[in-house]
Amino acid sequence: MIQYAIDAAQAITSTVVVSSDSEEIGRYAMDRGCAWHIRDERLCADDVPMVDVLLDVLEHQINPYDVVVMIYPCAPFVYVDDIRIGLKWVKHHRVVYPVYRSHEQPERALLVHDGKVSPRFPEYKDINSDIFPQSYHSAGQWYVVDPAWLRLAKTLTPMEAGFVEIPASRAIDIDTPDDWEMAELMYERLK
């Protein structure tokens, strides 16, 4: 999957930096013309926010960048044209990322505990869902960000950001084997 991310990055820029603690991935990236930033072990845990990883890369780069594009290697449906739109919007929003329209209503979310379910937001449990605003979710694919702003804000998800809407059929965040299976089905359908 990393090749897909490298291909997308190389389609929009000549400078691609791959951050990884894996020597195999680092060598793979360098063999394809990328720089390899050896990620510090403290930044390799599953619960480390990606903003910390990106800030670490920026801290160690010699050349300053006007814009940074971070692409997740586990995002199989990245379209370069979407990122190009993000590049146009970043000067107005400082951060831009892809979102998709969700059919789920967060107001209807449930919590499971002690073998029972209860409303996550009890204040909405008896309200007709037709009145809830349309919901969107991050597609978990990429971020386009102003690095000077990022160094100060230290977040990829400010309270307001720019976005590029993509179809839900191209949005999946692969975190589990079930996600991988769903991505394979989506890939077959798209191709």
N, C-alpha and C positions, 0 to 999 in steps of 0.2 A: 504494500500500500504506500510505502514511502516514495516509490517511484512516481506515483500519481501526483503526490504533493510537490515533488521536485519538478516534474513536468509543468505543473500549473505555475509554480513560482518562476521558472525560467522563461515562461511565455510572457511574463510582465516585467522582468527585471534581469539584469546581468549579475547582480550580487545576491546569492542565495546562501544563507547560513543555516545549517542543520544543527540543532542542539540535542545532544544525546550523550549518555554515559556509556553507550554500547560502542565498543571498538568496531564491531562488525558494521553497524549502521554508519559510524563515522567514516570508515574506509569506503563503504559503498557510496556515500555522499561525495567524498573527495574524488573518487573515480569518475564521477559524473559532473565534475567542475564546480562543486559547492565547497564552501568553507565548512569546517567542522568545529563547532564550539563544544568542548568537553564539558558536559553539564556536571556541576558539583553534586555529589551524592545527596546532600540535604535537599536538593530540588527534584529528586527522582521519585518521591513517594506519591501514591495515588491521590492523596488529599492536598497536594501542593497546588495553589492557584497558578494558572498559566501566566498570569501577570508577573509573578515573581520570576518565572523562567525567562520571560521576555525582557524584563528589566536587567536580569543578569547578563543576557546576551548583549544588550545595549551598553552596559557598563564596560564590557570587555572589547567592544569594537573600536577600532582606531578611527575609522571614517564616520563622521556624523551623517545621519540620514534625515531627509526631509519628511519622509513617510516610511512607515514600516508595515508590511503585510505579514501576518502570522497565519499559517495554514496548518490545520491539524492533519497529521498523517493518517488518521483513522476516519477521514471524511471522503468517501468514494465518489461523491457527486458534486465536487467543486467545479464550477464553470468559470473559466477565465473572464468571460464577459461580465459576470456578476461582480467579480473583483474590480474590473475596470470601472464599473459604475461606482463602487465604493471609493475608488481612488478620486473620482470627480467630487464626491460628496464630503470627503474627509476635511477639506479646508473649511467647510461650514459647520461641521459637527465634532471634530476632533477624534471621534471613534465611529466606525461604521461596521456593521456585521449583518449577515443574512438572517432573515426571520421567515417563518412560514405561518400561515393562518391555521389555527387549530379549531377542530370541531368540539373539543372538550371545553367545558366551562369550569374554571378553577373554583368558582363559587360553589360548585356541586361536589368538590373533592371530599373524599371520606378518609377517616383514620381508622386503622384496625388495631385493636388492643383487647386483650383478655377474651379472645374469641368472639368479639362483637365489633360492629362498625358504628361510627358516630360521625356527624358532619364536622368537617374541618372548620367551616365557617357557619356556625349555627344560626347566625343572624340572617342567612339567606335560605335556610332549609324549606321555608314555606312560600318562597317567592317564585313566580313564574320565570323560568330561565330565558324566555323571549326578550326580557328587558335588559339582560346582561350585555355589556359591550363585547364586540368581537375580540377574541383572544389571539395572541400571536406568541410564538416561542422562538428562542434562538435556535438556529439550525445546527449550531456546533461545528461549523466548517472553517471559518476564517475570521480575522479581524483586520481592518485597515485602521491605522492609528497614527496620530501625530506624536512622534517620540518625545519632543520637548514637553508637550502637555502630559504625556504618560508618566514621565519622570516626576512630575509634580503631583498628579492625581493618583497615581499608583492603583489604577483600576482599568479594566477593559469593559466594565459594565457600569458606566455612570447612570445617574437617575434618568438622564435623557441622552440618546445617541441617535446617529443616523442609521438607516437600515436599507437593505435591498431585499424586497420580498421575492422569495422563490417558491415554487410550487411544493406542497407537502410531499409530492411523489419523489422529490430529490432531497428530502431532509431526514437524516437519521444520524443520531449520535451513537457511535458504537462503543459501548462500555461492557457488554456482556455477550456470552455466546448466543443468546436469543437475538440480541441486536444484530450480530453478524449474520445470523440466519435470515433475518428480515431484510438486511441489506442485500444479500444474495438474491432474494426474491424480487426486490425492487430493481436491482441491476438487470435481471432477466427481463422484467417488464419494460424497462426503459430501452434496452438494446434490442 
